[in-house]
Amino acid sequence: MMFEATRQAGLRRLEAFLPNAGQAYQARRNFDVPVSGVSGLSPWIRHRLLTEDEILRRILEDHTPREAQSFVQEVFWRGYFKGWLQQRPSVWQSYKVGRNRARERAGGDYLAAIEGRTGIDCFDHWSRQLITEGYLHNHARMWFASIWIFTLRLPWQLGADFFLTHLRDGDPASNTLSWRWVAGLHTKGKHYLASAENIARFTEGRFNPVGQLATDAMPLTEPAEHPFIPFVPPAISAPGPHLRLLTEEDCGAGLTPLPQEAGVLAVVSPLSSDFAQAAICRAATEQGGEICIGHLWSEAILRAAEAAGVAQVVVDFTPVGPVADGLDRARVRLAQAGIRVQQVLRPYDRRVWPHADKGFFKLKKQIPKLLTSLGIMDG
Ligand SMILES: Cc1cc2nc3c(=O)[nH]c(=O)nc-3n(C[C@H](O)[C@H](O)[C@H](O)COP(=O)(O)OP(=O)(O)OC[C@H]3O[C@@H](n4cnc5c(N)ncnc54)[C@H](O)[C@@H]3O)c2cc1C
């Protein structure tokens, strides 16, 4: 798949996908075949070049809720994972600790996996596809993660890191929690074991790794308990004169500038995907803003705030993940310099995340009410 980091390209992809969002999606979404039944919209959604609510609205203009229920639910899975991680932030912290430890010990078997040299054809193909295309079909992600964990017996955190580095939709919540789900850590004791038969069926015979995959592995366990911390949304308040800060978490689709915006600055990590970097740089340029690509965000923010003559920075909410980590580090220095940071949360997240405190089923039951309260469907 090709991914151009512009809103226009995302809208074109959405319009092209529309006829397939109903029964066809339900029937074909699990097949990882050259002409696939999925939308390929995830990079645009991930960085909010397109928003969940506008996609749901457009889909439900052309399909009944019953026809489109499968696709609608998948879109809500994203909000579920975002809200879930937000309320169990220690999962992200412990992932980073585990990843750093595993990196120190990584050896030849890890290199063979990421270079596509394991001898398991499908796995090696997906490894190369991940690097060259920055995208894998959902079923391929599940098979890949399962083979990584249970057949190759590599640390799940290194696999999640490999995905996060190369996926154009790489997302700390969807990625970390999906890897944990495959491992049996998200739904404790329930893991996902890929089988040759399932791979052969849903790749329509392109791959059939018979005799090559683990068939009786146990789910992973972990000593840590991850406490639930209910999400407290930031208060809605009208900011005074401020610097608008853009990050790759939200390229601002559908947002109008708040009153008293005195300048715009985008902060970008050089480690982010090319899609993320291009998307946020374009968003900043379109708004006549400055761009800082690097790790020293606090210095860039201080300079831009000073140039704009303001002591307040407004940023669209940065959920748990590397961007929030970077801003947390910058915030200490900014506070010392008397600069306040205010986060703005989108109505979609404000409504969806609180329902992500248990399993997806609980949120799924709320979908009709959420669609009404978001103004996507009549009550
Ligand atoms: C191990 C693993 C790692 C993953 N890592 C990521 C990731 O880093 N970023 C990411 O966005 N998704 C991730 N996913 C979820 C899913 O694979 C992708 O969202 C989906 O493949 C994107 O392709 P699409 O846009 O064609 O999906 P479609 O099937 O067309 O779905 C439409 C949209 O719904 C959302 N969605 C669909 N399925 C899921 C799902 N299972 N979980 C959460 N949201 C979903 C996405 O925003 C997607 O764009 C991961 C899944 C697994 C098993």
The ligand as an SDF file (V2000), in Angstrom:
LIG
                    3D

 53 58  0  0  0  0  0  0  0  0999 V2000
    0.5540   -7.1120   16.9460 C   0  0  0  0  0  0  0  0  0  0  0  0
   -0.3120   -5.9830   16.4470 C   0  0  0  0  0  0  0  0  0  0  0  0
    0.1930   -4.6980   16.4140 C   0  0  0  0  0  0  0  0  0  0  0  0
   -0.6280   -3.6340   15.9930 C   0  0  0  0  0  0  0  0  0  0  0  0
   -0.0950   -2.3630   15.9650 N   0  0  0  0  0  0  0  0  0  0  0  0
   -0.8800   -1.3150   15.5990 C   0  0  0  0  0  0  0  0  0  0  0  0
   -0.3690   -0.0020   15.5720 C   0  0  0  0  0  0  0  0  0  0  0  0
    0.7880    0.2520   15.9240 O   0  0  0  0  0  0  0  0  0  0  0  0
   -1.1970    1.0000   15.1590 N   0  0  0  0  0  0  0  0  0  0  0  0
   -2.5000    0.7640   14.7790 C   0  0  0  0  0  0  0  0  0  0  0  0
   -3.2010    1.7100   14.3940 O   0  0  0  0  0  0  0  0  0  0  0  0
   -3.0120   -0.4790   14.8140 N   0  0  0  0  0  0  0  0  0  0  0  0
   -2.2480   -1.5230   15.1990 C   0  0  0  0  0  0  0  0  0  0  0  0
   -2.7680   -2.7870   15.2100 N   0  0  0  0  0  0  0  0  0  0  0  0
   -4.2180   -2.9770   14.9210 C   0  0  0  0  0  0  0  0  0  0  0  0
   -4.5660   -3.2720   13.4540 C   0  0  0  0  0  0  0  0  0  0  0  0
   -3.7560   -4.2930   12.9650 O   0  0  0  0  0  0  0  0  0  0  0  0
   -4.4290   -2.0480   12.5550 C   0  0  0  0  0  0  0  0  0  0  0  0
   -5.1320   -0.9460   13.0980 O   0  0  0  0  0  0  0  0  0  0  0  0
   -5.0150   -2.3270   11.1670 C   0  0  0  0  0  0  0  0  0  0  0  0
   -4.3700   -3.4460   10.6030 O   0  0  0  0  0  0  0  0  0  0  0  0
   -4.8320   -1.1070   10.2910 C   0  0  0  0  0  0  0  0  0  0  0  0
   -5.1760   -1.3980    8.9640 O   0  0  0  0  0  0  0  0  0  0  0  0
   -6.4650   -0.7870    8.2900 P   0  0  0  0  0  0  0  0  0  0  0  0
   -6.4880    0.6880    8.4520 O   0  0  0  0  0  0  0  0  0  0  0  0
   -6.5220   -1.3300    6.9050 O   0  0  0  0  0  0  0  0  0  0  0  0
   -7.6240   -1.4280    9.1800 O   0  0  0  0  0  0  0  0  0  0  0  0
   -9.1930   -1.5660    8.9360 P   0  0  0  0  0  0  0  0  0  0  0  0
   -9.5270   -3.0050    9.1170 O   0  0  0  0  0  0  0  0  0  0  0  0
   -9.6160   -0.9370    7.6920 O   0  0  0  0  0  0  0  0  0  0  0  0
   -9.7960   -0.8060   10.1980 O   0  0  0  0  0  0  0  0  0  0  0  0
  -10.1560    0.5870   10.1960 C   0  0  0  0  0  0  0  0  0  0  0  0
   -9.4900    1.2840   11.3580 C   0  0  0  0  0  0  0  0  0  0  0  0
   -9.9150    0.7480   12.5990 O   0  0  0  0  0  0  0  0  0  0  0  0
   -8.8170    0.7170   13.5270 C   0  0  0  0  0  0  0  0  0  0  0  0
   -8.5260   -0.6830   13.8510 N   0  0  0  0  0  0  0  0  0  0  0  0
   -8.7830   -1.7720   13.0850 C   0  0  0  0  0  0  0  0  0  0  0  0
   -8.4230   -2.9070   13.7250 N   0  0  0  0  0  0  0  0  0  0  0  0
   -7.9090   -2.5220   14.8980 C   0  0  0  0  0  0  0  0  0  0  0  0
   -7.3720   -3.2210   16.0130 C   0  0  0  0  0  0  0  0  0  0  0  0
   -7.3010   -4.5580   16.0560 N   0  0  0  0  0  0  0  0  0  0  0  0
   -6.9190   -2.5020   17.0640 N   0  0  0  0  0  0  0  0  0  0  0  0
   -7.0030   -1.1400   17.0800 C   0  0  0  0  0  0  0  0  0  0  0  0
   -7.5170   -0.4320   16.0630 N   0  0  0  0  0  0  0  0  0  0  0  0
   -7.9650   -1.1020   14.9870 C   0  0  0  0  0  0  0  0  0  0  0  0
   -7.6350    1.3710   12.8310 C   0  0  0  0  0  0  0  0  0  0  0  0
   -7.5890    2.7350   13.1510 O   0  0  0  0  0  0  0  0  0  0  0  0
   -7.9740    1.1520   11.3780 C   0  0  0  0  0  0  0  0  0  0  0  0
   -7.3780    2.0930   10.5240 O   0  0  0  0  0  0  0  0  0  0  0  0
   -1.9690   -3.8800   15.6190 C   0  0  0  0  0  0  0  0  0  0  0  0
   -2.4690   -5.1960   15.6520 C   0  0  0  0  0  0  0  0  0  0  0  0
   -1.6420   -6.2360   16.0520 C   0  0  0  0  0  0  0  0  0  0  0  0
   -2.2160   -7.6360   16.0790 C   0  0  0  0  0  0  0  0  0  0  0  0
  1  2  1  0
  2  3  1  0
  2 52  2  0
  3  4  2  0
  4  5  1  0
  4 50  1  0
  5  6  2  0
  6  7  1  0
  6 13  1  0
  7  8  2  0
  7  9  1  0
  9 10  1  0
 10 11  2  0
 10 12  1  0
 12 13  2  0
 13 14  1  0
 14 15  1  0
 14 50  1  0
 15 16  1  0
 16 17  1  0
 16 18  1  0
 18 19  1  0
 18 20  1  0
 20 21  1  0
 20 22  1  0
 22 23  1  0
 23 24  1  0
 24 25  2  0
 24 26  1  0
 24 27  1  0
 27 28  1  0
 28 29  2  0
 28 30  1  0
 28 31  1  0
 31 32  1  0
 32 33  1  0
 33 34  1  0
 33 48  1  0
 34 35  1  0
 35 36  1  0
 35 46  1  0
 36 37  1  0
 36 45  1  0
 37 38  2  0
 38 39  1  0
 39 40  1  0
 39 45  2  0
 40 41  1  0
 40 42  2  0
 42 43  1  0
 43 44  2  0
 44 45  1  0
 46 47  1  0
 46 48  1  0
 48 49  1  0
 50 51  2  0
 51 52  1  0
 52 53  1  0
M  END
$$$$
